[in-house]
Amino acid sequence: MANFWTPLHTRLETTVKKGQLLPKNASLLVALSAGQDSLCLGQLLLDLRSRWGWQLAIAHCDHRWSCDRGLVAHVQKIAEIWQLPVYIATAPPMAETEAKARQWRYQALQTIAQEQGFNYLLTAHTRSDRAETFLYNLMRGAGSDGLSALTWLTSLTPDIFLVRPLLNVTRGETFAFCQSRELPIWYDRANENLRYARNRIRQELLPYLQTNLNPQIEKHLAQTAEILEAESDYLDSIARDIFRQVIDLDQKRLDRSPLQILPLAIQRRVIRLFLAQYLPSAPNFAEVESVVNLITGVNRDATSSLTGKIRVEVQQNWLHISYQ
């Protein structure tokens, strides 16, 4: 391994130690698309495995799209070369859209981890992905949570953690690493389809910003996401503590009195936690704001119907959930 040691090995090991992302002797399931980023991550983990005692396996999601013909066999060949177990999830028929594919992919990977007993699921998102996601969510009107959506460590279940250990590595670095190790990169033609917003950001918007505004835009966007992640975590911890004090789950109501003196940022987060208990999907900005306005409303004030025909009504000091 010494012959292959690179600055990326050192950076990954430092990241894992400093962030306490992965313990020694852990079971790691690596999501492998066979693109440059996931190949880079897989090879780095293989090289570090003996130092950390990790148990490694590969998971691959087969979308069954026409542009992926031959990809499963390609992934299986890589697993054979690496001498690692490989688990393949095959998608049901679905529209070829970014959102649906991403939702299915994460669920499929989590299912494999649960069924096969892996405690850590690793994806190869890079600093480049973080910058693109920041812009993508910014244009969708996301708040600080959305702008810092790609985090280092996320708890999927009490026993399974999603880890993204390459968030301080650029896509250019993963490509150079793959070339140096002669790794068989699969070039996904779907990444060239400008019908997808993320591809337009990657191929058109970010290059324009780099050329005309700031050559370091990718780095700075990723740094901003890092800052927002820490701040969001802090505000969320405060909001969760307050939420536990003011919620009455049995009566489907929330004591609004303590919220009236709190900053708007905390009010919004508490209300979002409140609505998340009852709405069929995550509350949007308009829904949260309509309920925040009731914190100082008068008795019998109410929202219009929220998602799922749910209303929130002021009843004395309480915000009460009702169904239409």
C-alpha positions in Angstrom: 0.0 0.0 0.0 2.9 2.4 0.7 3.6 2.6 -3.0 0.1 3.9 -3.6 -0.1 6.3 -0.7 -1.3 9.8 -1.8 -2.4 13.1 -0.2 -6.0 11.9 -0.6 -5.3 8.9 1.7 -3.9 11.2 4.3 -6.8 13.6 4.0 -9.4 10.9 4.2 -7.8 9.4 7.3 -7.5 12.8 8.9 -11.2 13.5 8.1 -12.3 10.2 9.6 -10.4 10.8 12.8 -11.1 14.5 13.2 -14.8 14.1 12.5 -15.2 10.8 14.3 -17.0 9.6 11.2 -16.0 5.9 11.3 -14.8 3.7 14.1 -12.2 1.0 13.8 -13.5 -2.5 12.9 -16.8 -1.1 11.6 -18.9 -2.7 8.8 -19.1 -0.3 5.8 -21.4 -0.5 2.9 -20.1 1.6 0.0 -22.5 2.9 -2.6 -20.8 2.3 -5.9 -22.2 3.9 -9.1 -18.8 3.1 -10.8 -18.4 6.8 -11.6 -15.1 8.5 -10.7 -16.1 9.7 -7.2 -17.4 6.3 -5.9 -14.5 4.5 -7.5 -12.1 6.8 -5.8 -13.8 6.4 -2.4 -13.9 2.6 -2.8 -10.2 2.3 -3.6 -9.2 4.7 -0.7 -11.2 2.6 1.7 -9.6 -0.6 0.4 -6.2 0.9 0.9 -7.0 2.0 4.5 -8.9 -1.2 5.4 -6.0 -3.0 7.0 -5.1 0.0 9.2 -8.7 0.3 10.5 -10.0 -3.2 10.4 -13.0 -2.3 8.4 -15.3 -4.9 6.8 -16.2 -3.6 3.3 -19.0 -4.4 0.8 -20.4 -2.7 -2.3 -24.0 -1.7 -2.9 -25.2 -0.7 -6.4 -28.5 0.7 -7.5 -29.7 -0.4 -11.0 -32.2 2.1 -12.3 -32.8 0.0 -15.4 -32.4 3.1 -17.6 -31.4 2.6 -21.2 -28.2 4.5 -20.7 -27.1 2.1 -17.9 -27.0 -1.0 -20.1 -24.0 -3.1 -19.1 -23.4 -1.1 -15.9 -24.4 -3.9 -13.5 -21.9 -6.3 -15.1 -19.3 -3.5 -14.9 -19.9 -3.1 -11.1 -19.8 -6.8 -10.5 -16.4 -7.0 -12.3 -15.1 -4.2 -10.0 -16.3 -6.1 -7.0 -14.6 -9.3 -8.3 -11.3 -7.4 -8.7 -11.6 -5.8 -5.2 -12.7 -9.2 -3.8 -15.7 -7.6 -2.0 -19.3 -8.8 -1.6 -21.7 -6.8 -3.9 -25.4 -6.2 -3.4 -27.5 -5.1 -6.3 -30.9 -3.3 -5.9 -33.1 -3.2 -9.0 -35.5 -0.4 -9.4 -39.2 -0.9 -10.1 -40.5 0.8 -13.3 -40.4 4.6 -12.7 -40.1 7.8 -14.5 -36.5 8.9 -15.4 -36.5 11.9 -13.1 -33.8 13.1 -10.6 -36.1 13.3 -7.6 -37.7 9.9 -8.0 -34.4 8.2 -8.7 -32.7 9.8 -5.7 -35.6 8.9 -3.4 -35.6 5.3 -4.5 -31.8 5.0 -4.4 -31.5 6.2 -0.7 -34.3 3.9 0.4 -32.8 0.9 -1.5 -29.3 1.5 0.0 -30.8 1.8 3.5 -32.7 -1.5 3.0 -29.5 -3.3 1.9 -27.7 -2.0 5.0 -30.5 -3.1 7.3 -30.9 -6.6 5.7 -27.1 -7.3 5.6 -26.2 -5.8 9.0 -24.1 -2.8 8.0 -23.9 0.1 10.4 -22.4 2.6 8.0 -23.6 3.5 4.5 -21.0 5.5 2.6 -21.6 7.7 -0.4 -19.0 9.5 -2.5 -20.4 13.1 -2.5 -17.6 15.6 -3.0 -17.1 19.3 -2.4 -18.2 19.8 -6.0 -21.5 18.1 -5.2 -21.9 20.2 -2.1 -21.5 23.4 -4.1 -24.0 22.2 -6.8 -26.5 21.2 -4.1 -26.2 24.6 -2.5 -27.1 26.3 -5.7 -29.9 23.8 -6.6 -31.6 24.3 -3.2 -31.0 28.0 -3.2 -32.9 28.4 -6.5 -35.7 26.2 -5.0 -36.1 28.6 -2.1 -34.6 26.4 0.6 -33.6 27.7 4.1 -30.4 27.1 5.9 -31.2 23.4 6.4 -31.6 22.9 2.7 -28.5 24.9 1.8 -26.5 22.6 4.0 -28.2 19.4 3.0 -25.1 17.4 2.2 -23.7 16.7 5.7 -20.8 14.6 6.8 -22.8 12.3 9.1 -26.5 11.6 9.2 -28.4 9.1 11.3 -30.8 7.1 9.1 -31.9 4.8 11.9 -30.7 4.2 15.5 -28.2 1.7 14.1 -27.4 3.0 10.6 -25.4 6.1 9.7 -25.0 7.8 6.3 -21.4 9.0 5.9 -20.0 11.3 3.2 -16.2 11.3 3.8 -15.2 13.1 0.6 -16.9 16.4 1.1 -13.5 18.2 1.3 -12.4 16.6 -2.0 -13.1 18.0 -5.5 -14.3 16.1 -8.5 -11.1 17.0 -10.3 -9.1 15.3 -7.5 -11.2 12.1 -7.7 -10.7 12.0 -11.5 -6.9 12.4 -11.1 -6.8 9.7 -8.5 -8.8 7.3 -10.7 -6.5 7.9 -13.6 -3.4 7.4 -11.4 -4.7 4.0 -10.3 -6.1 3.1 -13.7 -9.6 2.6 -12.2 -12.3 1.7 -14.8 -14.6 4.8 -14.7 -18.1 4.4 -16.0 -19.1 7.5 -17.9 -22.8 8.0 -17.2 -24.5 9.6 -20.2 -27.4 10.7 -18.1 -25.0 13.3 -16.6 -24.9 15.0 -20.0 -28.7 15.4 -20.2 -29.4 19.2 -19.7 -33.0 18.4 -19.0 -31.9 17.8 -15.4 -31.4 20.9 -13.4 -28.4 19.6 -11.6 -26.6 18.9 -14.9 -27.3 22.5 -16.0 -25.8 23.7 -12.8 -22.7 21.5 -13.2 -22.1 22.1 -16.9 -23.3 25.6 -17.4 -23.9 27.7 -14.2 -20.9 26.8 -12.1 -18.4 27.1 -15.1 -20.0 30.5 -15.8 -19.6 31.7 -12.2 -16.0 30.4 -12.1 -15.1 32.2 -15.3 -16.9 35.5 -14.8 -17.2 36.0 -11.1 -15.1 33.9 -8.8 -12.7 31.1 -9.8 -13.0 29.8 -6.2 -16.8 29.8 -6.2 -17.1 26.0 -5.6 -14.8 26.2 -2.6 -16.6 29.2 -1.1 -20.1 27.7 -1.6 -19.0 24.5 0.1 -17.5 26.5 3.0 -20.8 28.4 3.4 -22.7 25.1 3.5 -20.3 23.9 6.2 -21.0 27.1 8.3 -24.8 26.8 7.8 -24.7 23.1 8.8 -23.1 24.0 12.2 -25.5 26.9 12.8 -28.6 24.8 11.8 -27.5 22.0 14.1 -27.3 24.5 17.0 -30.7 26.1 16.3 -32.3 22.7 15.8 -31.0 21.5 19.2 -32.6 24.6 20.9 -35.8 24.2 19.0 -36.1 20.5 19.9 -35.7 21.2 23.6 -38.4 23.9 23.5 -40.7 21.7 21.4 -40.6 19.0 24.0 -41.6 21.6 26.6 -44.6 23.0 24.7 -46.1 20.0 22.8 -49.1 18.0 24.0 -49.1 15.1 21.6 -52.1 13.4 23.1 -54.3 16.5 22.5 -52.6 17.4 19.2 -51.8 20.9 20.5 -48.9 23.2 21.2 -48.6 25.8 24.0 -47.9 29.1 22.1 -47.3 31.3 25.2 -43.6 30.5 25.6 -43.0 31.0 21.9 -44.2 34.6 21.8 -40.9 35.9 23.3 -38.6 33.8 21.2 -36.7 34.8 18.1 -38.4 34.2 14.8 -35.8 31.7 13.8 -36.7 29.5 16.8 -40.4 30.0 16.3 -40.2 28.7 12.8 -38.2 25.6 13.7 -40.6 24.7 16.6 -43.6 25.1 14.3 -42.0 23.0 11.7 -41.5 20.2 14.2 -45.1 20.6 15.3 -46.5 20.4 11.8 -44.2 17.5 10.9 -46.1 15.4 13.5 -49.3 15.6 11.5 -48.7 16.6 7.9 -48.3 13.7 5.4 -45.2 15.4 4.0 -42.6 17.9 5.2 -44.2 21.4 5.8 -43.2 24.0 3.3 -42.4 27.7 4.0 -45.9 29.0 3.4 -47.4 26.4 5.8 -44.9 27.1 8.5 -45.4 30.9 8.2 -49.2 30.6 8.3 -48.9 28.9 11.7 -46.1 31.1 13.0 -48.5 34.0 12.5 -50.9 32.3 14.9 -48.4 32.5 17.7 -49.6 36.1 18.4 -53.1 35.7 16.9 -56.4 36.1 18.7 -58.6 33.3 19.9 -60.3 31.3 17.1 -57.8 32.5 14.4 -57.0 29.6 12.1 -55.0 28.6 9.1 -56.6 27.7 5.8 -56.4 24.0 5.0 -52.8 22.7 5.1 -51.6 19.6 3.2 -53.9 16.7 4.0 -56.9 18.9 4.9 -55.4 19.8 8.3 -56.0 23.1 10.0 -54.4 24.8 13.0 -56.6 26.9 15.2 -55.9 29.2 18.2 -57.7 28.0 21.3 -56.8 30.3 24.1 -53.0 29.7 24.7 -53.0 26.6 22.5 -52.4 26.0 18.8 -54.7 23.1 18.1 -54.6 20.6 15.1 -58.0 19.9 13.5 -59.1 17.9 10.5 -61.5 18.9 7.8 
